[in-house]
Amino acid sequence: METILIKGLQLVVALALLILLHEAGHYFAAKIFKVRVEKFYLFFDWKFSLFSTYSNWWRKLMGKAPVKKKENGEYEYEGTEYGIGWIPLGGYVRIAGMVDESSFNEDDSQKNFWKQLPQLMKNIIIKNSDVKGEPWEFRTHPAWQRLIIMLGGIIMNFITAFVIYAMVLFTWGESFVKSEDMNYGMKFSEQAKADGFRDGDIIIKTDDKTVESWSTAVLQDMSNAKTVTVLREGKEVVINMPDELSLLDMIESPLYATMRAPLVIDSILPGTPAKEIGLKKTDKISSVNGMAVKDFNDFQNSLIALQQALPKGTNFGDSLKARQITLVLNDSITKQVTLTPEFTLGFANAMPYQDKITTKTYSFLESFPAGIQYGMQTLASYVNQMKYVFTKKGARQVGGFISIGKIFPDTWNWQRFWLLTAFLSIVLGFMNVLPIPALDGGHALFATFELITGKRLNDNFLLVVQYFGMYLLFAIMILAQLNDILREGFGL
């Protein structure tokens, strides 16, 4: 339970920070061009909010008069209303005059959106001279200004990621194990072995690109490479990569390739199954349920296989039965043990290569170009993976808040927290740049269309496509949460 709380807290803090900065990008861009910002909210405030600077108690505390309400229940504008909503699915700024919704609610006969649809879709292209509004409204400003305002949040996300990466490199440097220092080599999946790899191989090239150190980014290079060169028993061996192999295939568990680690028990965690069976630092785990364990990778993969073998909708009783395993210690001692609900035994493995870690340090000025390069590589990798979303297998990999939360560590580690926050900032920026109506990218696309053609889209048309964009986003969100539920097996 404590682990879930720590992961959840990291997720909430990271997302809240990124949402605030994203919306601040829109806010400050709007202020530069003297466009009125009516609301600035962290989270959504449907029906009510947890906090609002327009609340009477707050205004009384600040020595201000109550804000008057109009007939439709909205407050009369008096500066920007800042607040916190109760639905933690994002945040927003309401910019005055983004879409003219007056025609949508002109009378009772037009309250039904679908009845209005044919009328709203008429006269899609209009002249700029036909646009009516106040000088402080978004729609009365030139297209280039509206484009900058809509891109403000995206730009802020990328800047945030670059700055975080820079400060992480400045504070902790960049630690890695050089390829030539990897005495234990790599561990490969059965698919990789069928393709020609062997456990212990050291990957030194993907096509003509030298692999200086191992990271999961190398898997992406391998998925795009025609050949991979490995060092095997001191000799270079070239392996031809199959054309049909995709990155999705390579990151399925167990990973296509990962750093090999010997199984050396470093410490026993209190209150765990390992402690209950009296596991000691000097013990050697020989097998799990009859399957030989040659290294820590084998041990991890055996427990992952047990968890993955559970059918969807598994109840607690079935899970408990699957977690009851047989261990053989020191080639002769048999132990019956029940794993934790997370399918762990409860010991920390000694980290390999502790005496061979190379740490590259950066000065304050050096960290910024290095941080930008790190961020651009992360963005390129993420964009490359997005093409798989439109495949059947890729759609099943789409994850929601549970999947995002699980990427955070079990304990609060500031370096890991900031790296993951920067990564999420990259993801948020990229997702918002997609040309989907209701996202920043959709609005930016319409403004770009106007800049190129000199023609403007009718606000009624923008209103219609925004509704459809919202339906699409809701569908994606439902898919993501459903995938999480099915993967976790919540007894459904």
LUMMARBA-748441 format. One record per residue: x, y, z of N, C-alpha, C in turn; residue in three letters. Coordinates in steps of 0.001 Angstrom, whole numbers, plus 500000, padded with zeros to 6 digits. Layout:
LUMMARBA-748441
XYZXYZXYZALA ...
END
This chain:
LUMMARBA-748441
500831498789500000500000500000500000500862501257500000MET 501965501189500776502872502338500848503497502616499491GLU 503842501538498759504429501688497426503466502391496484THR 502187501988496530501169502599495666501037504084495974ILE 501066504437497262500936505842497655502122506670497159LEU 503324506097497265504523506825496822504486507040495311ILE 504126505990494577504016506116493126502935507123492749LYS 501781507021493436500668507937493145501018509384493438GLY 501736509613494535502128510985494883503075511557493846LEU 504027510765493400504957511238492370504212511580491091GLN 503244510744490719502459510985489504501677512283489612LEU 501003512492490739500179513695490923501044514951490914VAL 502171514912491624503057516086491683503608516410490299VAL 504059515384489574504628515608488236503585516176487286ALA 502390515567487247501355516030486326500857517422486693LEU 500688517696487997500227519019488415501220520099487984ALA 502511519822488164503545520776487758503505521017486255LEU 503401519938485481503419520063484026502164520744483497LEU 501024520460484116499768521108483704499852522610483942ILE 500343522990485127500463524415485450501386525123484457LEU 502518524505484144503469525132483219502910525185481800LEU 502211524131481392501607524117480055500595525251479910HIS 499701525347480884498682526401480812499299527787480969GLU 500395527868481728501094529156481866501644529611480523ALA 502037528657479668502511529015478333501438529725477533GLY 500196529200477574499080529872476901498795531225477556HIS 498812531219478878498456532424479648499369533600479299TYR 500682533372479367501619534476479137501616534913477672PHE 501436533972476744501355534347475327500127535223475083ALA 498999534864475719497779535665475576497976537052476169ALA 498634537138477305498865538424477953499752539333477104LYS 500731538736476428501631539529475578500847540256474493ILE 499830539568473939499040540161472856497748540803473351PHE 497674541014474668496540541711475283495199541012475009LYS 495249539688475076494025538887474972493579538534476389VAL 492295538686476645491772538470477996491761536985478354ARG 492325536666479515492282535308480061491304535302481225VAL 490183534633481056489124534678482052489348533707483199GLU 489896532506482890490091531501483936491420530774483734LYS 492053530408484841493278529623484844493100528560485921PHE 492902527313485491492566526250486441493510525055486346TYR 493925524584487531494555523284487658493436522277487909LEU 493331521251487073492240520276487080490943520939486596PHE 489917520124486397488661520627485842487630520859486951PHE 486785521867486748485876522333487806484411522192487401ASP 484028521073486833482648520882486412481723521040487613TRP 480759521934487506479749522233488534480317523030489718LYS 481502522643490215482070523380491346483580523187491358PHE 484269523979492165485724523908492267486127523744493727SER 487340523241493953487859523128495316488321524482495828LEU 488795525298494901489253526645495279489105527573494095PHE 488726528821494371488621529833493331488879531208493939SER 489649532022493231489884533387493704488632534247493548THR 487588533697492902486305534393492825485364533971493947TYR 485785533048494802484964532634495943484818533797496915SER 483608533937497453483346535066498343484228535038499586ASN 484461533828500134485289533756501348486714534212501065TRP 487222533877499867488581534278499491488647535782499250TRP 487649536302498559487644537738498265487485538541499551ARG 486700538005500481486548538685501768487866538681502528LYS 488569537540502477489873537430503131490866538411502530LEU 490774538630501194491691539522500504491206540966500493MET 490072541233501174489557542596501260488933543104499981GLY 488334542185499167487707542580497916486208542327497971LYS 485466543094497178484009542924497118483668541663496337ALA 482520541022496631482102539826495876481950540138494392PRO 482210539121493566482046539271492129480597538963491778VAL 479988539827490989478585539639490620478441538520489594LYS 477306537822489678476994536769488721476026537276487671LYS 476214536784486427475288537122485357474114536143485380LYS 473151536349484495471952535509484480472265534044484196GLU 473299533763483396473636532370483072474477531699484145ASN 474698532388485267475451531806486363476935532087486327GLY 477445532625485218478861532965485105479145534257485860GLU 480389534392486328480781535613487003481093536705485992TYR 480830537928486392481268539058485577482784539137485648GLU 483386539452484511484843539444484433485460540517485331TYR 486407540087486149487189541024486963488582540430487133GLU 489393540561486100490695539915486120490540538419485879GLY 491617537691485982491596536245485758491178535508487023THR 490276534552486865489891533690487984490869532512488042GLU 491577532378489157492499531269489363491832530261490293TYR 491997528974489976491336527991490818491885526579490653GLY 491348525689491497491687524269491466490386523491491360ILE 490266522672490321489072521870490145489149520571490921GLY 488114519777490829488068518514491571488248517283490688TRP 488338517487489363488521516363488443489971516388487944ILE 490839515506488462492284515579488150492650514950486812PRO 492066515475485738492343514936484404493029515962483508LEU 493532517015484073494189518029483261494005519406483875GLY 493959520408483033493757521789483460493437522621482231GLY 493180523904482422492836524734481262492941526209481594TYR 493080526996480534492862528443480629491709528765479682VAL 490796529583480134489706530030479261490093531384478703ARG 490326531408477391490723532629476710489491533224476042ILE 489220534478476317488002535124475826487951535110474298ALA 486790534710473762486551534801472332487264533786471478GLY 487605532621472037488240531597471191487254531073470151MET 486014530831470572484957530409469661483701531178470018VAL 483025531708469025481779532437469252480642531424469384ASP 480222531183470619479178530196470859477786530827470935GLU 477677532094470641476384532769470779475333532154469856SER 475754531770468623474791531218467683474331529827468092SER 475110529185468933474768527841469363473636527843470381PHE 473436528955471054472409529021472088471446530179471854ASN 471169530473470606470340531640470320468926531494470851GLU 468310530316470692466956530111471203466764528637471516ASP 465594528324472061465333526958472503465380525959471365ASP 465042526370470153465018525449469027466410525001468625SER 467448525690469106468814525347468718469611524731469859GLN 468951524279470890469670523718472017470218522323471717LYS 469605521619470786470084520289470430471194520405469394ASN 472380519940469778473557520088468914473354519417467561PHE 472808518216467549472685517470466311471688518118465356TRP 470656518784465895469723519490465030470384520709464408LYS 471326521277465153472012522481464650473082522155463626GLN 473535520881463610474716520526462839474680521002461386LEU 473617520735460629473621521200459224473785522714459110PRO 473134523470460005473228524921459947474627525399460317GLN 475202524754461321476525525159461777477603524896460723LEU 477379523911459847478379523538458859478310524373457584MET 477372525306457518477267526154456336478314527264456357LYS 478695527706455187479611528853455043480873528658455884ASN 481584527557455598482768527227456398483845528299456263ILE 484035528812455050485051529834454822484407531214454895ILE 485006532103455680484498533469455815485643534453455614ILE 485302535707455518486293536765455410486666537267456806LYS 487888537749456941488304538309458224487440539497458617ASN 486948540217457605486111541388457890484763540992458494SER 484392539707458329483121539249458887483209538909460369ASP 484425538854460899484614538487462305484286539685463186VAL 483353539490464096482951540544465016483410540186466425LYS 483750541184467182484162540939468556484879542117469149GLY 485230541962470421485938543009471145487439542920470872GLU 488151544012471022489594543994470737490386543082471673PRO 489813542744472851490520541874473782490152540397473592TRP 489385540088472542489002538703472296489979538021471354GLU 490155536743471553491093535916470783490806535986469292PHE 489537535876468901489192535758467488489418537034466691ARG 489569538180467357489774539438466632491252539708466359THR 492140538856466857493576539058466678494073538372465404HIS 495195538834464854495750538238463624496081536761463821PRO 496091536032462719496325534589462776497664534251463417ALA 498708535028463133500025534701463672500056534834465188TRP 499288535789465723499221535923467170498438534769467791GLN 497342534379467148496558533249467651497363531959467600ARG 498196531809466564499044530623466444500037530558467609LEU 500660531669467928501628531711469026500940531399470361ILE 499754531942470557499020531686471807498717530197471949ILE 498287529563470843497937528140470908499172527255471056MET 500312527697470536501539526914470666502270527189471975LEU 501785528185472735502467528579473967502637527437474950GLY 501589526624475135501669525510476078502639524439475611GLY 502619524138474314503506523121473752504962523556473882ILE 505218524811473527506582525348473637507058525278475079ILE 506170525618476018506530525584477436506871524156477871MET 506140523158477362506433521763477714507817521349477260ASN 508178521701476032509489521318475528510604522067476263PHE 510395523353476523511396524122477282511570523517478668ILE 510449523153479319510503522541480650511337521269480629THR 511094520414479626511845519159479532513337519427479334ALA 513670520353478434515078520649478166515776521185479415PHE 515098522063480153515688522643481370515873521567482439VAL 514878520703482602514993519631483605516145518702483252ILE 516214518294481986517321517421481580518666518103481829TYR 518742519381481518519994520121481733520378520131483204ALA 519411520396484082519700520473485516520019519102486105MET 519408518040485563519742516687486016521193516359485645VAL 521583516700484411522955516446483982523946517292484774LEU 523572518525485082524441519402485865524591518892487299PHE 523499518396487886523504517970489292524107516590489483THR 523687515624488660524118514235488853525061513724487780TRP 525194514456486688526008513969485592525315512838484854GLY 526044512164484001525512511058483199526353509818483464GLU 525731508811484093526450507595484464526094506450483533SER 527095505688483145526870504558482248528056503599482335PHE 527836502399481809528900501395481719529287501272480252VAL 530529501483479939530984501381478559530800499953478055LYS 530546499837476766530323498512476179531500497583476443SER 532719498114476319533899497252476493534075496781477937GLU 533366497422478883533475497039480296532390496056480731ASP 531495495667479823530384494778480172530838493319480124MET 531520492886481181532094491541481227531041490437481105ASN 529842490681481635528798489646481615528011489646480304TYR 528200490670479491527493490751478220526013491004478384GLY 525238490584477388523803490828477358523032489528477555MET 521773489674477975520843488559478078519810488721476975LYS 519525487652476241518644487739475078517415486841475254PHE 516320487277474638515087486495474657515211485314473696SER 514244484400473754514266483253472848514178483705471388GLU 513397484767471132513298485296469774514655485815469300GLN 515363486529470189516675487058469824517663485922469535ALA 517576484869470337518480483734470114518179483063468777LYS 516891483006468427516520482443467131517044483301465982ALA 517220484608466240517730485524465219519250485486465121ASP 519913484769466055521360484617465956522162485123467140GLY 521515485712468139522247486216469310522468485094470325PHE 523469485285471184523746484354472273523915485138473568ARG 523489484525474679523719485166475979525217485398476154ASP 525564486603476608526973486960476774527508487830475656GLY 526786487877474515527201488778473434527169490222473913ASP 528078491039473418528099492474473714527797493220472421ILE 526738494003472417526342494756471220527264495957471071ILE 527962496034469944528909497140469753528545498036468573ILE 527656497540467658527253498369466519525840498014466075LYS 525084499034465665523831498840464943524030499489463580THR 524075498670462535524566499118461222525971499677461417ASP 526191500949461086527531501533461268527615502428462499ASP 526560502436463318526523503285464503527115502550465708LYS 528144503134466305528816502517467447527949502631468698THR 527811501537469420527073501525470687528093501695471809VAL 528157502901472367529149503187473399528753502621474748GLU 527440502584475030526940502037476289525533501518476059SER 525072500660476944523757500062476755522654500922477351TRP 521562501080476635520333501691477132519197501124476296SER 517973501264476772516838500729476013516688501420474662THR 517299502611474503517254503297473209517971502484472134ALA 518906501617472558519616500776471593518639499799470928VAL 517591499386471673516589498494471085515915499148469888LEU 515666500441469979515055501153468862515988501156467665GLN 517274501401467917518249501376466826518318499975466210ASP 518237498948467051518293497573466555517059497260465704MET 515896497791466099514667497514465345514702498133463949SER 515499499202463790515600499879462491516833499450461695ASN 517693498639462332518970498278461700518830497046460809ALA 519677496995459796519744495806458939520721494779459510LYS 521773495291460180522741494393460822523094494908462208THR 523438493986463090523935494319464430525230493555464634VAL 526263494268465062527562493645465306527742493424466802THR 528127492203467177528347491883468589529782491399468779VAL 530234491525470008531538490984470385531283489656471094LEU 531744488555470506531492487212471047532828486481471210ARG 533178486232472481534442485551472790535626486252472145GLU 535563487585472197536671488390471692536667488651470213GLY 535685488090469477535620488292468040534334489011467646LYS 534416489833466596533239490534466103532414489614465206GLU 531094489567465485530172488747464711529043489639464215VAL 528744489594462913527678490409462328526418489557462209VAL 525312490076462738524038489358462714523057490137461848ILE 522455489481460883521450490109460031520106490143460765ASN 519524491348460877518266491507461587517083491198460674MET 516062490477461169514884490176460344514107491435460011PRO 513588491525458797512874492725458349511577492948459118ASP 510906491868459513509581492000460111509622492326461609GLU 510806492412462206510929492665463636510657494136463937LEU 509709494407464834509378495786465204509821496065466633SER 509834497334466975510197497722468336509221497142469345LEU 507926497063468986506932496483469892507274495043470228LEU 507749494287469228508152492903469479509335492850470442ASP 510229493831470340511464493797471118511267494203472576MET 510240495022472854510046495488474229509032494657474990ILE 508484493616474328507622492704475067508459491945476089GLU 507814491575477186508540490872478237508647489387477898SER 509839488789478047511098489442478407511667490250477248PRO 512439491272477583513008492142476565513877491348475591LEU 513883491818474363514695491205473306516159491126473742TYR 516646492191474345518011492225474864518056493138476074ALA 518810492722477068518985493563478248520339493248478877THR 520796494119479741522092493918480380522032492701481308MET 522976491816481167523006490595481978523573490897483357ARG 522926490333484390523375490570485757523424489256486511ALA 524532488936487157524587487719487978523664487844489184PRO 523149486735489662522270486768490830523134486712492087LEU 523263487867492722524036487985493957523167488736494961VAL 522699488035495994521793488644496969522557489665497795ILE 522107490913497739522783492003498452522160492250499819ASP 520831492211499895520150492444501170518755491831501127SER 518223491506502298516887490936502435515965492020502992ILE 514848492246502328513912493278502773513045492741503904LEU 512861493532504984512066493055506124510597492869505765PRO 509945491891506421508523491663506215508168491088504860GLY 509110490433504207508877489887502859508964488362502898THR 508484487693501835508615486229501777510062485757501904PRO 511016486524501351512429486147501448512864486081502903ALA 512394487006503717512728487029505140512089485844505858LYS 510844485519505472510101484445506132510762483076505925GLU 511338482850504750511961481542504494513429481515504907ILE 513907482622505481515276482664505978516335482775504901GLY 515998483419503792516968483607502711518143484440503214LEU 519358484037502868520559484725503332521353485272502147LYS 522227486219502437523027486853501396523942485848500692LYS 524308484807501403525226483819500825524504482751500001THR 523151482780500002522389481759499288522454481974497775ASP 522285480861497067522198480887495606520862480272495206LYS 520070481000494410518798480466493931519071479659492664ILE 518813478334492744519157477432491644518031477270490636SER 516767477285491124515643477110490201514365477669490798SER 513406477986489921512069478440490296511072477535489590VAL 510287476799490396509306475852489834509946474913488810ASN 511166474478489126511845473518488261512613474120487107GLY 512499475431486900513221476099485821514556476622486341MET 515644476247485669516978476636486118517174478142486085ALA 517868478648487096518178480080487192519691480243487070VAL 520126480839485961521554481036485733522024482425486154LYS 521095483381486158521453484756486517520211485466487029ASP 520363486738487414519228487504487943518168487721486877PHE 518569487810485628517616487967484528516664486777484463ASN 517219485556484599516387484352484590515383484387485730ASP 515839484804486906514955484845488073513816485835487848PHE 514146487040487383513119488048487108512130487562486054GLN 512650486988484976511786486540483885510845485420484323ASN 511314484558485240510453483473485715509272484015486508SER 509503485052487316508408485645488090507457486433487187LEU 508014487118486191507176487852485234506294486882484455ILE 506858485718484082506090484718483337504922484204484166ALA 505122484026485477504033483586486353502896484596486349LEU 503265485865486429502253486926486457501529487033485123GLN 502263486910484035501654487039482716500773485846482368GLN 501025484717483017500225483527482734498832483604483336ALA 498625484550484246497301484704484849496309485182483793LEU 495161484554483681494152485014482715493542486338483147PRO 492996487077482190492342488340482507491148488091483426LYS 490959488986484377489843488834485301490139487863486425GLY 491450487579486656491827486641487709491393487159489072THR 490789486283489893490404486701491239491562486497492207ASN 491361486924493461492456486882494437492892485446494717PHE 491923484508494752492260483118495023493174482526493969GLY 492870482803492704493715482311491617495100482939491672ASP 495132484226491998496406484936492101497247484353493229SER 496608484050494343497322483488495498497935482139495133LEU 497182481333494411497677480020493999498880480156493067LYS 498812481124492138499911481329491188501167481835491880ALA 500980482497493016502129483065493731502810482058494653ARG 502261480881494756502869479832495576503858479053494713GLN 505140479246494979506174478672494113507133477790494911ILE 507920477048494163508943476182494754510316476689494344THR 511140476983495332512506477433495093513478476328495481LEU 514559476215494738515678475361495131516863476271495405VAL 517386476198496627518521477031497029519775476175497119LEU 520870476727496659522181476088496792522200474667496225ASN 521410474453495154521343473190494412520716472032495174ASP 520296472236496447519807471080497209518666471372498180SER 518483472604498594517483472936499614516207473421498929ILE 515089472756499191513808473112498585512976473943499557THR 512431475039499068511609475937499881510294476224499161LYS 509184476137499902507884476551499399507632477977499889GLN 507262478873498994507093480277499376505968480909498575VAL 505282481860499197504227482628498513504737484029498236THR 504801484383496974505301485704496580504343486802497026LEU 504812488038496998503957489179497326502915489368496218THR 501855490149496465500867490414495401501481491017494146PRO 502674491626494280503369492198493116504291491174492470GLU 504216489891492927505043488807492399506532489091492603PHE 506895489475493815508294489665494176508609488792495387THR 509905488442495532510338487617496657510767488473497834LEU 511428489591497535511766490510498622513237490594498957GLY 514088490584497935515502490822498187516039491783497136PHE 517124492465497486517779493374496552518987492665495962ALA 519081492681494637520219492061493973521377493048493899ASN 522585492538494046523757493408493944523863493973492533ALA 524114495252492457524246495899491153525587495535490528MET 525573495045489283526848494696488635527601495948488180PRO 528863495788487944529712496850487366529827498098488254TYR 529668497936489570529771499105490433531147499773490343GLN 532165498989490058533531499533489964533886499962488544ASP 532902499841487612533192500187486219532225501236485666LYS 531536501916486541530596502951486104531363504219485735ILE 531125504715484551531731505970484093530718507090484258THR 531102508154484916530206509296485117530777510517484396THR 529996511028483465530395512216482716529755513428483371LYS 530547514385483769530039515580484452529913516742483468THR 529027517675483800528764518841482952528819520109483791TYR 529438521137483245529389522444483893527990523025483672SER 527696524141484334526373524742484211526075525107482761PHE 527047525708482073526832526116480686526803524908479747LEU 527604523889480025527635522693479180526332521899479290GLU 525674522008480437524483521186480673523320521556479753SER 523232522812479323522079523233478521522086522628477110PHE 523167522737476347523148522053475032523020520534475192PRO 523620519981476248523505518536476478522068518165476834ALA 521399519029477630520011518780477996519082518855476791GLY 519342519813475895518532519932474677518723518705473798ILE 519987518257473660520263517066472858519576515842473459GLN 519635515699474781518982514581475470517479514624475211TYR 516903515831475314515466515993475096515073515681473655GLY 515866516119472692515559515859471287515642514369470965MET 516614513677471564516713512237471366515508511521471965GLN 515062511982473137513879511398473778512646511631472921THR 512502512845472389511360513173471527511376512314470265LEU 512548512185469630512655511389468405512288509930468668ALA 512728509409469814512410508032470170510918507852470383SER 510283508815471056508850508720471332508043508819470035TYR 508434509745469166507736509901467879507855508624467059VAL 509040508007467094509260506767466345508336505654466840ASN 508087505616468148507222504574468712505747504832468438GLN 505379506093468184503971506434467990503364505748466775MET 504184505385465789503639504754464591503006503404464910LYS 503404502802466041502852501507466401501487501615467065TYR 501107502824467482499812503003468140498671502616467216VAL 498887502766465905497825502513464939497800501054464469PHE 498550500193465168498480498762464909497671498103466015THR 497214496868465754496405496152466748497192495933468031LYS 498447495506467890499282495272469065499590496584469779LYS 499839497639469005500147498938469601498984499509470374GLY 497759499340469851496577499857470540496424499218471912ALA 496826497935472018496726497260473315497759497785474305ARG 498818498437473791499858498962474667499544500350475210GLN 498507501003474646498136502334475131497737502235476592VAL 498325503070477427498066502990478865497504504275479430GLY 496842504152480563496251505294481249497059505674482475GLY 496363506184483476497045506700484662497766505602485443PHE 497215504377485441497876503286486158499224502979485515ILE 499232502898484182500488502616483471501507503720483697SER 501049504970483663501965506097483882502516506050485298ILE 501642505776486272502075505734487664503101504644487927GLY 502986503518487205503880502389487452505306502647486987LYS 505513503650486134506881503919485682507705504619486756ILE 507027505179487781507752505829488871508292504778489834PHE 509445505043490474510052504052491379509257503882492676PRO 509538502780493387508835502474494640509214503424495764ASP 510406503979495691510854504954496684511124506284495980THR 511046507349496757511222508677496154512693508919495859TRP 513004508961494573514358509226494112514297510474493248ASN 514938511564493684514786512851492999515316512807491566TRP 516428512138491355516969512069489990515992511359489070GLN 515482510213489525514526509457488716513230510240488539ARG 512781510925489600511540511712489514511653512791488450PHE 512757513534488441512900514634487483513078514112486060TRP 513767512987485885513899512409484542512540511978483994LEU 511711511370484837510387510940484397509464512135484162LEU 509610513180484984508816514394484785509169515048483450THR 510458515079483133510885515638481843510341514802480689ALA 510371513486480849509838512605479801508335512847479603PHE 507586512962480700506148513225480600505878514591479969LEU 506775515554480206506630516871479592506793516768478078SER 507752515942477636507935515683476205506673515046475624ILE 506134514055476327504929513353475865503748514318475781VAL 503566515138476830502459516090476858502581517095475721LEU 503790517574475477504000518521474391503704517899473036GLY 504188516681472820503958516025471534502485515702471320PHE 501818515181472346500401514834472200499565516060471882MET 499917517196472466499149518413472219499412519016470853ASN 500520518656470218500814519217468903500091518435467808VAL 499512517278468153498769516503467161497592517322466636LEU 497334517308465338496291518157464741494882517619464988PRO 494544517432466242493215516952466615492418518120467171ILE 491254518416466629490420519488467187490189519249468679PRO 490172520319469444490066520304470912491442520247471561ALA 492489519858470798493855519963471288494497521229470727LEU 495594521646471333496294522851470862496685522712469395ASP 497090521509468996497504521284467622496392521520466619GLY 495153521207467018494014521452466137493809522935465898GLY 493828523728466975493682525180466842494845525771466044HIS 496060525241466300497232525736465567497105525423464074ALA 496539524254463760496344523873462359495417524855461645LEU 494322525262462310493380526193461691494021527568461489PHE 494816527997462476495500529292462343496540529240461220ALA 497234528090461097498220527929460029497540527939458657THR 496383527287458567495596527296457329495270528728456918PHE 494903529547457890494571530950457595495802531723457146GLU 496954531450457796498184532145457417498582531810455980LEU 498421530567455594498844530117454261497870530570453168ILE 496570530423453439495564530681452398494978532079452457THR 495118532728453618494476534036453792492980533924454007GLY 492476532682454167491053532449454385490811531940455797LYS 489660532289456322489372531984457724488206531004457823ARG 488284530119458827487225529153459055486160529742459978LEU 484922529479459655483790529973460442483849529418461860ASN 483524530262462842483519529823464235482544528667464456ASP 481429528657463714480472527561463857481108526226463447ASN 481884526250462372482584525039461934483598524606462993PHE 484332525574463544485313525251464589484638524625465791LEU 483437525108466123482685524559467250482324523100466990LEU 481886522800465763481496521436465412482684520485465503VAL 483814520851464863484957519939464848485557519799466246VAL 485395520832467080485880520723468450485085519672469215GLN 483783519613468977482965518584469617483438517193469195TYR 483669517001467907484109515701467429485511515372467943PHE 486361516393468063487684516182468642487606515719470078GLY 486677516285470830486492515879472220486007514434472297MET 485093514043471393484628512657471383485794511696471123TYR 486681512078470195487831511248469878488758511116471082LEU 489005512235471775489876512206472950489277511353474059LEU 487961511461474256487303510631475266487441509152474913PHE 487328508829473629487455507433473189488862506899473481ALA 489878507726473194491263507318473463491485507143474965ILE 490916508052475751491068507974477202490408506713477753MET 489230506390477237488531505183477676489339503941477307ILE 489899503927476071490738502810475642491921502633476578LEU 492575503746476941493758503686477803493412503121479178ALA 492316503617479775491937503141481105491479501688481047GLN 490787501302479973490331499923479829491519498976479693LEU 492526499382478922493738498569478809494386498368480169ASN 494435499425480970495002499324482317494237498315483157ASP 492913498399483102492067497512483904492271496053483488ILE 492308495814482187492490494450481690493866493914482028LEU 494895494779481944496257494336482264496407494017483739ARG 495769494831484595495919494636486030495024493518486543GLU 493948493196485769493061492118486177492333492432487465GLY 491452493433487435490748493859488631489486493030488897PHE 489517491780488497488383490926488779487194491213487922GLY 487383491875486758486251492196485882486071491083484850LEU 
END
